[in-house]
């Protein structure tokens, strides 16, 4: 095959990959469209030695650190780009299913509301308690930050297939 044919095939592959990137998989939510009466929370990934998520009420009032379980954004999306190099906010619907107690010695215990496990005795002043939330659904709040210099042309109004696989 000639060089011209290789260049045309390469160009065709690049165009197909670009077209695939323009197919929306999940659209963003605008803050103006969020109904404050509904049972949604706004959360963002943060790097701490304890819980990895900070949760706010919809009106961005009180906030607290929590553990999330269930249908999590970081189980679906590209971890480095969306969680370590960018500050994206997510709208989640969740309920409290228990709490985590971290003692001063570093012991971590999870207690679920439907469990009959006896709670460990800890020094209340030197321990930390965090809620465990079970996430049922999530959406990403506009604008999307990808934290990846190679994806500067990626759409800001929706997530595409590359956000989930790379």
N, C-alpha and C positions, 0 to 999 in steps of 0.2 A: 504494500500500500504506500501511497505517496504521503509526503508530509502534509500536503494540503488536505487530504482525507482525514488524517489524525487531528489536525487543527479543527476541522469541521465537526468531528465527533466530540472532541473536548468542549467546543463551544455549545454543542447541543446538550451535553450533560450539564454544563453550567446553567444554561437557560432552564432546563427541567428542574434542577435543584432550586433555582430562584423562584420559579412558578410555585413549586411545592411550599416554599417559605411564605407565600402570600395567602395560603389557605388558612383561615382562622379555625382554631380548635376550641379556644375558650376566650370569650370577650371580657374586657375589663369592666369594672363597676365604677361609676363616678360618685364621689362623695355626696353630690347634690341629690342623687337618686336613692339614697339610703333612707329608709323609713325608720325613724328613731323608736317607734313603738314596737317594732318587731324585735325578736329575741336574737339579735346579732351582736357580735363583738368584733372589734378591730384588733388584730394582733400583728406583731412584727417579730422577726427572728433577731435575737441578740446573743452575743457570745458571753456567757458567764460561767462561773464554776458550779452554778446550780441549774435552775431551769433555763431553757433556751428560748423561751417565748415571753414577750411582754404583751399583756392584753389590756385594751382600753374599752370603755363603753363607747357606743356609737357617737355620742357627742364629745368624745375625747376628754371626758371628765377624769374619773379616777382610773389609775392603772395599777397593775400588779404583775409579778412574775408568776408563771404557771407552767405546769407540765401538760403537754397535749398528747392525746392518744387517738387512734382511729384513723379517719380519712384526712391525712395531713398533707399540706402542700409540699413539704420537703421529702415526702415519699414518692411524689410524682414528678417534680421539676428537677432541673439540673442544679445540683446542690451548690457548687462553688459560685456559679454566676448569679443565682438568685438569692443566696443566703449569706455568703461571706463577703462578696465584693459589691453588693448593692443593698439598698435599704427599701425593700418593697413592703407594703402593708397588705394584709389579707383580711377579708371580711369572712368570718366564720360563724356557723350556727353550731353551738355546743352546749353541753350540760355538764354540771359538776358530778363526777362519779366517785370521788374520794380525795385523799390528800397524801402528800409525801412529807415525812418528818425526817429532817437531817439533824442528828445530834451533834454536840460539840466535838465528839470523837470522830465524826465523819461517817457514822452509821446512817445508811439511807434505808428507810422503810416505807413501803407503799401500803396504804390502807384504803380499801374500796368500800363504798357504802353498803354493798350487798354481801360483804364478807363478815365472817364471825371471828376473824383473827384478833387475838388480844393485843392491845396497843402496848408498845414498849414504854417504860417509864423513862422520861427524859427531863433534864433540867430546862424548864420553860424559858429561862432567861438566856441560856446559851444554845438553844436549838432554833431551827427555822422550820416553819410549816408552810407548804405551798399546796394550792388546789391542783387536782388532776381533772382536766376537762376532756370529755370525749367529743371529738369533732365529727359532725355528720356531713357537712358540706362546706365548701370554701370557694371564694372567688378572689381574684386579685384586684386591688384598687388602683385606679389610674393615677399617675402614669407609670408604666412598667420601666424599671431599671434592670438592665441585664448584667451589668458589671463585667462585660466582656468586650474588649476593644475590637475584636474581629466582627462583632455583630452590631456595629453602630448604625447600620441601615435597617435593622430589624424593626418591625412595626411596634408602635407604642400603644395601640388600641386593642390588641388581642395577642394571645399566646399562640404560637404555631408549633408544628410538629418537632422542630429542632429544640424548643424549650423543654420538651419532655424526654428526648432521647439522648441529647448530648450534654 
